[in-house]
Amino acid sequence: MLRNLPISASGRLRLFIGAALCSQLFMPGFAMADPAYDALIIQARNGNFTPALTQLRQLPAERQTPGQISDHIVIAGWAGQGTEVLKVYEAQGKNRNLTPQALATVARTYRNQKQWPQALAVYQKALLREPNNVDLQLGQALTQADGGQTNEAVQRTRALVAAQPNDPNRRMALGYALTRAGLNYDALFEFDQAFIRAGDTPDVVREYIIALQRARLPEPALRLSAKHPGVLDAVTQRRLEGDLAAERVRMAEFATRTEKERYVIADRALNDYDKLLTRWTPDPSAHEDVVRWRIDRLGALKARARTADVVREYEILNGEGVQLPTYAVRWVAAAYLDQRQPEKAEPLYRQALTASDADPGDHVEDSTALFYALLESDKVKEAREVASNLANTQNPRVELKGLPIGNPNDSWMDAQQLSAQAGTYGGDLPGSEAGLEALVAKAPGNVGLRLAQADMYRARDWPRRAEGTLKETEAQAPRDIGLEVNQAYTAMDLQEWRQMDVLTDDVLARNPDSRQVQRLRRLCDVHDMAELRVEAYTGKSYGGGNNGDTGAVAGSRDWGIESVLYTPPIDEDWRLFAGAGYATADFTESTGQHRWQRVGVERRTRDMTLQAEVSNHSYGYGSKQGASVSIARDINDNWQYGASLGYLLTTTPLRALNADVTANGGSGFIRWRANESREWKLSLSPSHFSDGNNRLEALLTGREGIYSSPGVQVDLGLEVGASRNTKEDTVYFNPKSDLSVLPTVTVNHVLYHRYETQWSQQFQVGAGTYSQRDYSTGGVGLIGYGQRVRWNDVLEAGANLSLISRPYDGDRERDLRLLVDLTYRF
């Protein structure tokens, strides 16, 4: 994941086996026995090369003997004059009978200049002279390793080590050959063996430290370097310190022993980088290392959950023209996604997936992250394509040599789970249910699958089924963060407020930086807020027979408003509320007005919601007090029933109140809900009016989803209502009996969606019939349009404008009506 720095050229040259085949420092006597010449050679051996080289350069080429040419080459090699070595050899010694020591010097010089074929040719010539010369054999093997003939080099050096395993030079040569072959851990073993045998030799210590570095073991390498100060140059030392910080970045991504230790390693890495950057940033020669540290530091910031800092540092690097490696691109993409900037995360994930150096092991993880980036960008269709393609490209089993059927492929299961989950977010809940249940049947012990299944159940409005699934999963992973978050959401759906708080507090204490935990905490905070509900309406009726523009039921130019304020929860289950409202309308007899105030208490517990209130009403005949109580109970995920009783019903028609007629009564209902897109409800509402009229109303409503996509839902609806009244000739609309049947089509279209913010529009059309006793059956038509906005979990508001045409007492009326509602938590 993190890059490994190449060993410097000086480090590679140190692998020339000890002191560069030091046996040549003790050459036998030269061709000439001139005492003066011998003195020059002795000076050269002692490090004073200039006199001997000056003398040898002045000798005429045609008069030089092979011994003198050999001396010239060897001394020039001692002096580090590689160009002169090759010039003399190619001009005068190529076809002469040079000493093996001179040939070895020429071969090493060719090797130093990366002229591998020429170096090998000279080594071969020298070995013809001295085939058992180990230094020549090692030099040839090292050159083969440099020239790409790594297999031959490894074979040759292994044979030399086998012949004399205690020779550190042979061990180091084999280690070098293995390094060039890419076998860093095999090489480390050989350098370790050399260190055991010659641990007091600086070159051996140095190469052992570098071998540890190559094997991604910077910490022991630094410990050894501290025991041998000065053995490493400043560049290698600082790069080794950077490698240790990079290793800690990698380790910071792994699971820790305890949750409290989550950030310990990441903090150590950040501390390492801060020290390195402070020390080396001012040094221009360390610029490349500084840039690498700044890039790798992004990983430590991400592991520390400082994603805002990751984004900021990346944008600074990007502004400087720094190109990030693929592993760092993944960090930045994850940081953008965590910071809720999915539009910036998407191209980075695509870049990571298509990079030439992309790690195949990261493909499923990166594709999954791309899926969520697209999903959070509201590109649901593209997200589902990513999930589907991933599922289709993964093999169910990993083929292994010697296993005919291979092993199960975890990546295949992850991809299949993502594809099945995609339906939960993409409007295909039935498909998601079928896919997840099939996968769970294959892997019932997979915790991730069971959590995904519970999510799907909650989306289908089956919280009890989700609760059961999570309870089964709890036996396998009782402290899993995702499990507890899911359980808290389910508890919220089931009105298990204390359980919700306990679970939320636990995951918040354990992992406060998790986005899913923060999201849960936000919803719990919203639950604990006060709540304001406001509903308002206005309308105008047309028609109505002799009444002109006055509607038979609602009157004309009617409008009303009601506001109710709920307190934050008290002892988890209770809320107090208070509200006030006003309604007015013009009728043929006069203008009716109604003012009311109400206070009450609400209790919400598992399977039950109970509400009781008292109210005060003023409608032109003094103030009168009313009261009501209601209850709703859930039998299971599908069935619910409820009832209410009221004295001075708030549903009493305003026209009746305007004539000082009140009503008392109650209602009961039973509801069957198959899932999120299908439900039916039947309610019966008997009431007694103060003028002696007894009314019985029945209402059957149903809804069936016929189309669902991420942005559009279409429902078929049906409303069947009937009523019967015992009194005739009342001032308010009071048919002896009637029956209405109204099928509808409702379309909900999401215009904008961004996390907790959604803006949608609704269309509704309906056509049915209305039958009233003593009157002929007439048609009913409905058309409506509305919009709704949800913002930041605390505000929801909507408006709906509708026009309905229907007969009352045989006369057709058209009612244009605007409804507005608002819910705000604070």
C-alpha positions in Angstrom: 0.0 0.0 0.0 2.7 2.5 1.1 5.6 2.8 -1.3 9.0 1.5 -0.3 11.9 3.7 -1.2 14.6 2.2 -3.4 17.9 1.7 -1.8 20.4 4.4 -2.8 23.2 3.8 -5.3 25.7 4.1 -2.6 23.9 1.4 -0.7 24.0 -0.9 -3.7 27.7 -0.3 -4.2 28.4 -1.4 -0.7 27.3 -4.8 -1.7 30.6 -5.3 -3.5 31.5 -7.9 -0.9 33.3 -6.4 2.0 36.0 -4.0 0.8 35.5 -4.6 -2.9 37.4 -7.8 -3.2 40.0 -6.7 -0.8 42.5 -9.5 -1.7 43.7 -7.3 -4.6 45.3 -4.9 -2.1 48.0 -7.5 -1.7 49.0 -8.2 -5.3 52.2 -10.1 -5.9 55.2 -8.3 -7.3 54.8 -6.4 -10.6 56.5 -7.2 -13.8 59.4 -4.7 -13.2 61.8 -5.1 -10.3 62.9 -1.4 -10.4 63.3 -0.2 -6.8 62.0 3.3 -7.7 59.0 1.8 -9.4 58.4 -0.5 -6.5 58.4 2.6 -4.2 55.7 4.2 -6.3 53.6 1.1 -6.1 54.0 1.0 -2.3 52.9 4.6 -2.1 49.8 3.8 -4.2 49.0 0.9 -1.8 49.2 3.3 1.1 46.7 5.7 -0.7 49.1 8.1 -2.5 48.0 7.3 -6.1 49.2 10.4 -7.9 53.0 9.6 -8.3 52.4 6.1 -9.6 49.7 7.2 -12.0 51.8 10.1 -13.3 54.7 7.8 -14.0 52.5 5.2 -15.7 50.7 7.8 -17.8 54.0 9.0 -19.2 55.1 5.7 -20.4 54.8 5.3 -24.1 51.9 3.0 -25.0 53.9 0.8 -27.3 56.6 0.2 -24.7 54.2 -0.7 -21.8 54.3 -4.3 -20.7 51.2 -6.3 -19.6 52.4 -5.9 -16.0 52.6 -2.1 -16.3 49.1 -1.9 -18.0 47.8 -4.1 -15.2 49.4 -1.9 -12.6 47.9 1.2 -14.3 44.4 -0.3 -14.3 44.5 -1.4 -10.7 45.9 1.8 -9.3 43.5 3.9 -11.3 40.7 1.7 -9.8 42.1 2.4 -6.3 42.0 6.1 -7.1 38.4 5.9 -8.3 39.2 6.9 -11.8 36.8 4.6 -13.6 37.0 6.4 -16.9 40.8 6.0 -16.9 40.5 2.3 -16.1 38.3 1.7 -19.1 40.3 3.9 -21.4 43.5 2.1 -20.6 41.9 -1.3 -20.9 40.1 -0.6 -24.2 43.1 1.2 -25.7 46.0 -1.0 -24.5 44.9 -4.0 -22.5 42.0 -5.5 -24.2 44.2 -7.9 -26.2 47.0 -8.2 -23.6 47.6 -10.9 -21.0 46.5 -8.8 -18.0 46.6 -10.1 -14.4 43.3 -11.4 -12.9 43.4 -8.5 -10.5 43.4 -6.0 -13.3 40.6 -7.8 -15.1 38.6 -7.8 -11.9 39.1 -4.0 -11.7 37.9 -3.6 -15.3 34.9 -5.8 -14.7 33.9 -3.9 -11.6 34.3 -0.6 -13.4 32.0 -1.8 -16.3 29.5 -2.9 -13.7 29.6 0.4 -11.9 28.8 2.1 -15.2 25.9 -0.4 -15.8 27.5 -2.0 -18.8 26.5 -5.5 -17.8 27.5 -7.5 -20.9 31.0 -6.0 -21.0 31.5 -6.6 -17.3 30.4 -10.3 -17.6 32.7 -10.8 -20.6 35.7 -9.5 -18.6 34.8 -11.6 -15.5 34.6 -14.6 -17.7 38.1 -13.8 -19.1 39.4 -13.5 -15.6 37.9 -16.7 -14.5 39.6 -18.5 -17.3 42.8 -17.5 -15.6 41.7 -18.3 -12.1 38.5 -20.4 -12.1 38.6 -20.9 -8.4 38.9 -17.2 -7.5 35.9 -16.7 -5.2 36.0 -12.9 -5.5 35.7 -13.2 -9.3 32.9 -15.7 -8.9 31.0 -13.3 -6.6 31.6 -10.4 -8.9 30.3 -12.3 -11.8 27.2 -13.4 -9.8 26.5 -9.8 -8.7 26.8 -8.5 -12.2 24.4 -11.2 -13.4 21.9 -10.0 -10.8 22.4 -6.4 -11.9 21.9 -7.4 -15.6 18.6 -9.2 -15.1 20.0 -12.7 -15.0 18.6 -13.1 -11.4 18.0 -16.9 -11.6 21.6 -17.5 -12.7 22.9 -15.2 -10.0 20.8 -16.8 -7.3 21.9 -20.3 -8.4 25.6 -19.3 -8.5 25.6 -17.6 -5.1 23.7 -20.4 -3.5 26.3 -22.8 -4.6 29.0 -20.6 -3.2 27.2 -20.3 0.1 26.7 -24.0 0.3 30.4 -24.5 -0.2 31.3 -22.2 2.6 28.2 -21.1 4.6 30.1 -19.2 7.3 31.6 -16.7 4.8 29.6 -13.4 5.4 30.7 -12.1 1.9 29.0 -15.1 0.2 25.9 -14.6 2.4 25.7 -11.0 1.4 26.2 -11.7 -2.2 23.3 -14.3 -2.1 21.2 -11.7 -0.3 21.9 -9.2 -3.0 21.0 -11.6 -5.8 17.8 -12.5 -3.9 17.0 -8.8 -3.5 17.4 -8.2 -7.3 15.1 -11.2 -7.8 12.4 -9.5 -5.7 12.7 -12.0 -2.9 13.2 -9.5 -0.1 12.3 -11.9 2.8 14.7 -14.6 1.5 17.3 -11.9 1.1 16.7 -10.8 4.7 17.6 -14.3 5.9 20.9 -14.2 4.2 21.8 -10.7 5.5 20.7 -11.9 8.9 23.1 -14.8 8.6 25.9 -12.5 7.5 25.2 -10.2 10.5 25.3 -13.2 12.9 28.8 -14.0 11.6 30.2 -10.5 11.1 28.0 -8.2 13.2 30.9 -5.9 14.0 31.6 -5.0 10.4 30.0 -1.7 9.4 29.2 -2.8 5.9 27.5 -5.9 7.1 25.5 -3.9 9.7 24.5 -1.3 7.0 23.3 -3.9 4.5 21.4 -5.8 7.2 19.6 -2.6 8.2 18.7 -1.9 4.6 17.5 -5.4 4.2 15.2 -4.9 7.2 13.9 -1.8 5.6 13.2 -3.6 2.3 11.3 -6.2 4.2 9.1 -3.5 5.8 10.6 -3.9 9.2 11.6 -0.3 9.9 11.3 -0.5 13.6 14.0 -3.2 14.3 16.0 -1.5 11.6 16.0 1.8 13.5 16.8 0.0 16.8 19.8 -1.5 15.2 20.8 1.8 13.7 20.7 3.4 17.1 23.1 0.8 18.4 25.5 1.6 15.6 25.5 5.4 15.2 27.0 6.7 12.0 26.6 3.4 10.0 23.8 5.0 7.9 24.0 8.2 6.0 21.6 11.0 6.7 19.4 10.3 3.7 18.9 6.6 4.5 18.3 7.4 8.1 15.5 9.9 7.5 13.9 7.6 4.9 14.0 4.8 7.4 12.3 7.0 10.0 9.7 7.9 7.3 9.1 4.2 6.7 8.4 3.6 10.4 5.8 6.3 10.3 4.3 4.7 7.1 4.2 1.3 8.8 2.2 2.9 11.7 -0.2 4.3 9.2 -0.8 0.8 7.8 -1.2 -0.6 11.3 -3.6 2.1 12.3 -6.2 0.7 10.0 -6.2 -2.7 11.8 -8.5 -3.6 14.6 -7.2 -2.8 18.0 -7.3 -4.9 21.2 -9.6 -2.4 22.9 -11.7 0.4 21.5 -9.8 2.9 23.7 -6.6 2.0 21.7 -8.2 2.9 18.4 -6.2 6.0 17.8 -3.0 5.2 19.7 -1.0 4.1 16.6 -2.4 6.8 14.4 -1.3 9.4 17.0 2.2 8.0 17.0 2.4 8.2 13.3 1.2 11.8 13.3 3.8 12.6 15.9 6.5 11.0 13.8 5.4 13.0 10.7 5.3 16.2 12.6 8.9 15.7 13.8 10.1 14.7 10.3 8.4 17.6 8.6 9.6 20.2 11.1 13.2 19.0 10.7 13.4 18.4 7.0 11.0 20.8 5.3 13.5 23.6 5.3 16.1 21.4 3.6 15.7 21.5 -0.3 17.5 18.2 -0.7 14.8 16.5 1.3 11.9 17.8 -0.9 10.9 14.5 -2.4 10.9 12.8 1.1 8.9 15.7 2.5 6.2 15.4 -0.2 6.0 11.6 0.4 5.6 12.2 4.1 2.9 14.7 3.5 1.1 12.2 1.3 1.4 9.3 3.7 0.4 11.6 6.6 -3.1 11.7 4.9 -3.5 8.1 5.9 -2.7 8.8 9.5 -5.2 11.7 9.6 -7.9 9.4 8.0 -7.2 6.7 10.6 -7.5 9.3 13.3 -11.0 10.2 11.9 -9.7 13.7 11.0 -11.3 13.6 7.6 -11.7 17.4 7.3 -7.9 17.7 7.8 -7.4 15.0 5.1 -9.5 17.1 2.6 -7.7 20.3 3.5 -4.2 18.8 3.2 -5.1 17.1 -0.1 -6.3 20.3 -1.6 -3.1 22.0 -0.7 -1.1 19.2 -2.3 -3.3 19.3 -5.3 -2.8 23.0 -5.6 1.0 22.4 -5.6 0.6 20.0 -8.5 1.4 16.8 -6.5 0.0 13.6 -8.0 -1.1 11.2 -5.4 -0.5 7.5 -5.6 -3.5 5.2 -5.8 -3.4 4.2 -2.1 -3.6 7.9 -1.1 -6.3 8.6 -3.6 -8.5 6.1 -1.8 -7.9 7.9 1.5 -8.9 11.2 0.1 -12.0 9.7 -1.6 -13.1 8.2 1.8 -12.5 11.6 3.5 -14.7 13.4 0.9 -17.4 10.8 1.4 -17.2 11.1 5.2 -17.4 14.9 4.8 -20.6 14.5 2.8 -19.0 15.6 -0.5 -19.9 12.5 -2.6 -19.5 14.4 -5.9 -15.8 14.8 -5.2 -15.4 11.3 -3.8 -16.9 9.7 -7.0 -14.2 10.6 -9.5 -11.5 9.7 -7.0 -12.9 6.2 -6.5 -13.2 5.7 -10.2 -9.6 6.8 -10.6 -8.5 4.3 -7.9 -10.5 1.5 -9.5 -9.0 2.0 -13.0 -5.4 2.8 -11.9 -2.7 0.6 -13.4 -1.3 -0.1 -10.0 -4.7 -0.8 -8.3 -4.6 -3.6 -5.8 -7.1 -6.3 -6.8 -7.7 -6.9 -3.1 -9.2 -3.4 -2.8 -11.6 -3.8 -5.8 -14.7 -4.8 -3.9 -14.1 -2.3 -1.1 -13.6 0.6 -3.6 -16.6 -0.5 -5.7 -18.7 -0.5 -2.6 -17.5 2.9 -1.6 -18.2 4.2 -5.2 -21.7 2.7 -4.8 -22.4 4.8 -1.7 -20.8 7.9 -3.3 -23.2 7.6 -6.2 -26.1 6.9 -3.9 -25.4 9.9 -1.8 -25.1 12.0 -4.9 -28.6 10.9 -5.7 -27.4 8.9 -8.7 -29.3 5.8 -7.7 -29.4 4.2 -11.1 -25.7 4.4 -11.6 -25.1 3.1 -8.1 -27.2 0.0 -8.8 -25.3 -0.6 -12.0 -22.0 -0.5 -10.0 -23.4 -3.0 -7.5 -24.8 -5.3 -10.3 -21.5 -5.2 -12.3 -19.6 -6.0 -9.2 -21.8 -9.0 -8.3 -21.5 -10.3 -11.9 -17.7 -10.1 -12.0 -16.9 -11.9 -8.7 -16.5 -15.7 -8.7 -18.3 -17.7 -6.0 -15.1 -19.7 -5.3 -11.4 -19.0 -5.3 -9.5 -21.6 -7.3 -6.5 -23.0 -5.5 -4.0 -25.4 -6.7 -4.7 -28.9 -5.3 -8.3 -28.1 -4.5 -10.7 -29.1 -7.3 -13.6 -27.0 -6.1 -11.6 -24.2 -4.5 -12.6 -22.2 -1.4 -15.6 -19.9 -0.9 -14.9 -16.3 -2.0 -15.7 -13.7 0.6 -15.5 -11.0 -2.0 -18.3 -12.7 -3.9 -20.5 -12.7 -0.9 -19.8 -9.1 -0.2 -20.6 -8.2 -3.8 -23.9 -10.2 -3.7 -24.9 -8.5 -0.5 -24.3 -5.1 -2.0 -26.3 -5.9 -5.0 -29.2 -7.2 -2.9 -29.0 -4.1 -0.6 -29.1 -1.8 -3.6 -32.8 -2.6 -3.9 -33.4 -1.2 -0.5 -32.1 2.2 -1.6 -33.3 1.9 -5.2 -37.1 1.5 -4.8 -37.1 -2.3 -5.2 -37.7 -3.5 -1.7 -39.4 -6.8 -2.8 -36.3 -7.7 -4.9 -34.0 -6.7 -2.0 -36.0 -8.9 0.4 -35.7 -11.9 -2.0 -32.0 -11.4 -2.6 -31.1 -11.0 1.0 -33.1 -13.9 2.2 -31.5 -16.2 -0.4 -28.0 -15.1 0.8 -28.9 -15.5 4.4 -30.0 -19.1 3.7 -26.5 -19.7 2.3 -24.7 -18.0 5.1 -26.9 -17.7 8.2 -23.9 -16.8 10.3 -22.8 -13.8 8.3 -23.4 -10.8 10.6 -23.2 -8.2 7.8 -26.0 -10.0 5.9 -28.3 -10.2 8.9 -27.8 -6.4 9.5 -28.6 -5.7 5.9 -31.7 -7.9 6.2 -32.8 -6.0 9.3 -32.4 -2.7 7.5 -34.6 -4.0 4.7 -37.3 -5.2 7.2 -37.3 -1.7 8.7 -37.7 -0.1 5.3 -40.7 -2.4 4.7 -42.2 -1.3 7.9 -41.6 -4.5 9.7 -39.7 -3.4 12.9 -40.7 -6.5 14.9 -39.3 -8.8 12.2 -36.1 -6.6 12.2 -36.0 -6.9 16.0 -36.1 -10.7 15.9 -33.3 -10.9 13.3 -31.1 -8.6 15.3 -31.7 -10.6 18.4 -30.5 -13.7 16.7 -27.5 -11.9 15.4 -26.7 -10.6 18.9 -25.7 -14.1 20.0 -22.8 -14.0 17.4 -21.6 -10.4 17.8 -23.1 -8.8 20.9 -20.8 -5.8 20.9 -20.8 -5.1 17.2 -21.3 -1.3 16.6 -23.5 -1.8 13.5 -25.7 -4.3 15.4 -26.3 -1.9 18.2 -27.0 1.0 15.8 -29.6 -1.1 14.0 -31.1 -2.2 17.3 -31.4 1.5 18.4 -33.2 2.4 15.1 -35.5 -0.6 15.6 -36.2 0.5 19.2 -37.1 3.9 17.9 -39.6 2.5 15.5 -41.1 0.4 18.3 -41.2 3.3 20.7 -38.8 1.6 23.0 -37.3 4.9 24.1 -35.2 3.7 27.0 -33.7 0.9 25.0 -32.9 3.4 22.2 -31.1 5.7 24.7 -29.1 3.0 26.3 -27.9 1.7 22.9 -27.2 5.1 21.6 -25.2 6.1 24.7 -23.1 2.9 24.4 -22.1 3.3 20.8 -21.5 7.0 21.2 -19.1 6.3 24.1 -17.3 3.6 22.1 -17.1 5.2 18.7 -18.1 8.9 18.7 -16.4 9.6 15.3 -18.5 7.1 13.4 -20.8 8.7 10.9 -23.5 6.1 11.5 -23.2 6.7 15.3 -23.4 10.4 14.8 -26.5 10.0 12.6 -28.2 7.9 15.3 -27.3 10.5 17.9 -28.8 13.2 15.8 -32.1 11.4 15.5 -32.2 10.8 19.2 -31.6 14.4 19.8 -34.4 15.3 17.5 -36.7 12.9 19.4 -35.9 14.7 22.6 -36.9 18.1 21.1 -40.1 20.0 21.5 -42.5 19.9 18.6 -44.7 22.4 16.9 -47.5 21.4 14.5 -49.4 23.9 12.5 -52.2 23.1 10.1 -54.1 25.6 8.0 -56.7 25.5 5.2 -58.7 27.7 3.1 -61.2 27.1 0.3 -63.9 28.4 -1.9 -67.0 26.5 -3.1 -68.9 27.0 -6.4 -72.4 25.9 -7.1 -74.7 24.5 -4.4 -78.1 25.1 -6.1 -80.0 28.0 -4.6 -77.2 28.8 -2.2 -75.2 30.4 -5.0 -71.5 30.2 -4.0 -72.2 28.8 -0.6 -71.1 25.2 -0.1 -73.5 22.8 1.6 -70.8 21.4 3.8 -67.9 23.8 4.2 -69.7 27.0 3.3 -67.8 29.6 1.3 -64.6 31.5 1.8 -63.8 29.2 4.7 -60.5 29.0 6.4 -59.0 27.8 9.5 -55.7 27.2 11.4 -54.6 25.1 14.4 -51.3 25.0 16.2 -50.3 22.4 18.7 -47.1 22.5 20.8 -45.7 19.4 22.4 -43.1 19.4 25.2 -39.9 17.4 25.0 -40.4 13.8 26.3 -40.9 13.5 30.0 -39.7 10.3 31.6 -39.2 9.0 28.1 -42.9 8.0 27.4 -44.9 11.2 28.2 -45.5 14.5 26.4 -47.7 17.4 27.3 -49.3 19.4 24.6 -51.3 22.6 24.3 -53.0 24.0 21.2 -55.3 26.6 19.9 -57.3 27.0 16.7 -59.7 29.1 14.8 -62.1 28.4 11.9 -64.6 30.5 10.0 -66.9 30.2 7.0 -69.7 32.0 5.3 -73.1 30.2 5.2 -76.4 31.3 3.8 -77.8 31.9 7.3 -74.7 33.7 8.7 -71.0 33.6 9.2 -69.8 30.8 11.5 -66.8 31.1 13.8 -65.1 28.7 16.1 -62.3 29.3 18.6 -60.8 26.5 20.7 -58.0 25.8 23.0 -56.8 22.3 24.1 -54.4 20.9 26.6 -53.6 17.2 27.1 -51.1 14.5 27.6 -49.7 11.8 25.3 -48.1 8.6 26.2 -46.1 6.5 23.7 -44.9 3.1 24.6 -44.3 -0.1 22.8 -47.3 -1.2 20.8 -49.4 1.7 22.2 -50.1 5.4 21.8 -52.5 7.0 24.3 -53.8 10.5 24.2 -56.2 12.4 26.5 -57.1 16.1 26.4 -59.6 18.7 27.6 -60.7 21.6 25.5 -62.5 24.9 25.5 -64.8 25.9 22.6 -66.3 29.3 21.8 -68.6 29.4 18.8 -71.1 32.2 19.6 -73.0 30.6 22.5 -70.6 31.1 25.3 -67.6 28.8 26.2 -68.1 25.1 26.5 -65.7 22.5 27.6 -65.0 19.3 25.8 -62.8 16.2 26.3 -61.5 13.3 24.4 -59.4 10.2 24.8 -57.9 8.0 22.1 -55.8 4.8 21.9 -54.0 3.0 19.1 -52.4 -0.5 19.6 -50.3 -2.6 17.4 -50.9 -6.3 17.3 -47.9 -7.1 15.2 -46.2 -5.6 12.1 -49.3 -6.0 10.0 -52.3 -5.4 12.3 -53.3 -2.3 14.3 -56.5 -1.3 16.0 -57.7 1.8 17.9 -60.6 3.7 19.3 -61.5 7.2 20.6 -64.2 8.8 22.6 -65.0 12.5 22.6 -67.3 15.0 24.3 -68.0 18.0 22.1 -66.2 16.5 19.2 -63.7 18.6 17.3 -65.1 17.0 14.1 -68.5 18.6 14.6 -69.4 20.5 11.4 -68.9 24.3 11.8 -72.3 24.9 10.3 -73.8 22.8 13.2 -71.9 24.7 15.8 -73.1 27.9 14.2 -76.6 26.7 15.0 -75.6 25.7 18.6 -75.6 22.0 17.7 -72.8 20.0 19.2 -71.9 16.3 18.9 -70.5 13.6 21.1 -69.3 10.2 20.0 -66.5 8.0 19.3 -64.8 5.9 16.6 -62.9 2.7 16.1 -60.7 1.4 13.5 -58.7 -1.6 12.4 -55.8 -1.4 9.9 -53.9 -4.1 8.0 -50.6 -3.1 6.5 -48.8 -5.7 4.4 -45.7 -3.6 3.8 -44.6 -0.1 2.8 -46.8 0.0 -0.3 -50.0 -1.9 0.6 -52.5 -1.2 3.4 -56.2 -1.1 4.2 -58.1 0.6 7.0 -61.7 0.3 8.1 -63.2 2.8 10.6 -66.6 3.2 12.2 -67.6 6.5 13.8 -70.9 6.8 15.6 -71.9 10.2 17.0 -74.9 11.8 18.7 -75.8 15.4 17.9 -77.5 17.6 20.5 -80.4 18.2 18.1 -81.3 14.5 18.4 -79.6 13.3 15.3 -77.6 10.0 15.5 -75.0 9.5 12.8 -73.0 6.4 11.9 -70.1 6.8 9.5 -68.0 4.0 7.9 -64.9 4.6 5.9 -62.7 2.1 4.0 -59.5 3.3 2.6 -56.8 1.3 0.8 -53.5 1.9 -1.0 -51.6 -0.3 -3.4 -48.2 0.6 -4.8 -48.0 -0.1 -8.5 -44.6 1.4 -9.4 -41.6 2.4 -7.4 -38.3 3.9 -8.4 -35.8 6.0 -6.5 -37.5 9.2 -7.6 -41.1 8.2 -8.4 -43.7 6.2 -6.6 -47.2 5.6 -8.0 -50.0 4.4 -5.8 -53.6 3.3 -6.6 -56.0 4.3 -3.9 -59.6 3.6 -3.0 -61.9 5.4 -0.6 -65.3 4.0 0.1 -67.4 6.0 2.6 -71.0 5.5 3.8 -73.1 7.3 6.4 -76.5 7.1 7.9 -78.4 9.8 9.9 -81.7 9.6 11.8 -82.8 13.2 11.7 -83.9 15.2 8.7 -84.2 18.8 7.9 -81.1 19.9 9.8 -79.2 23.1 9.1 -76.0 21.2 8.4 -75.6 18.7 5.6 -77.2 15.5 6.9 -78.2 12.9 4.3 -80.4 10.0 5.3 -77.8 7.7 3.9 -75.1 8.0 1.3 -72.3 6.0 -0.3 -69.2 7.3 -2.1 -66.7 5.4 -4.0 -63.5 7.2 -5.2 -60.6 5.4 -6.8 -57.5 7.6 -7.0 -54.0 7.6 -8.6 -51.3 9.3 -6.6 -47.8 10.1 -7.9 -45.0 11.2 -5.7 -42.0 12.7 -7.5 -38.8 13.6 -5.7 -37.4 16.8 -7.2 -34.3 17.1 -5.0 -32.7 14.8 -2.4 -29.6 15.5 -0.4 -29.1 13.5 2.8 -31.8 14.8 5.3 -33.2 17.3 2.8 -35.9 16.3 0.3 -38.2 18.3 -1.9 -41.0 16.4 -3.7 -44.2 17.1 -5.6 -47.4 15.1 -5.6 -50.1 14.7 -8.2 -53.5 13.1 -7.5 -56.4 12.4 -9.8 -59.6 10.5 -8.9 -62.9 9.6 -10.4 -65.8 7.9 -8.7 -69.5 8.1 -7.8 -71.6 9.5 -5.0 -75.0 8.1 -4.2 -77.4 9.8 -1.8 -80.7 8.5 -0.7 -83.7 10.2 -2.5 -81.2 11.6 -5.1 -79.7 10.2 -8.2 -76.2 8.9 -8.3 -73.6 11.5 -9.5 -70.0 11.4 -10.5 -67.1 12.6 -8.4 -63.9 14.0 -9.8 -60.7 15.0 -8.0 -57.5 16.6 -9.1 -54.8 17.8 -6.8 -51.2 19.0 -6.8 -48.9 19.5 -3.8 -45.3 19.9 -2.7 -43.5 18.8 0.4 -40.1 19.7 1.9 -38.2 17.9 4.6 -35.1 19.7 6.0 -32.5 18.6 8.5 -34.7 16.2 10.4 -36.5 19.1 12.2 -38.7 20.7 9.6 -41.4 19.2 7.4 -43.8 21.4 5.5 -46.3 20.8 2.7 -49.0 22.4 0.7 -51.7 20.8 -1.4 -54.2 22.5 -3.8 -57.1 20.4 -4.9 -60.3 20.7 -6.8 -63.2 18.3 -6.2 -66.5 18.2 -8.0 -69.4 16.2 -6.5 -73.1 16.5 -5.8 -74.7 17.4 -2.5 -78.5 17.0 -2.2 -78.6 16.6 -5.9 -76.8 19.8 -6.7 -73.2 19.7 -8.0 -70.6 21.7 -6.2 -66.9 22.4 -7.0 -64.7 22.9 -4.0 -61.2 24.5 -4.5 -59.2 23.9 -1.4 -55.7 24.7 -0.2 -54.2 22.7 2.7 -50.9 23.7 4.4 -49.1 21.9 7.2 -45.9 22.4 9.1 -44.0 20.3 11.7 -41.0 21.9 13.4 -38.8 20.4 16.2 -36.6 22.6 18.3 
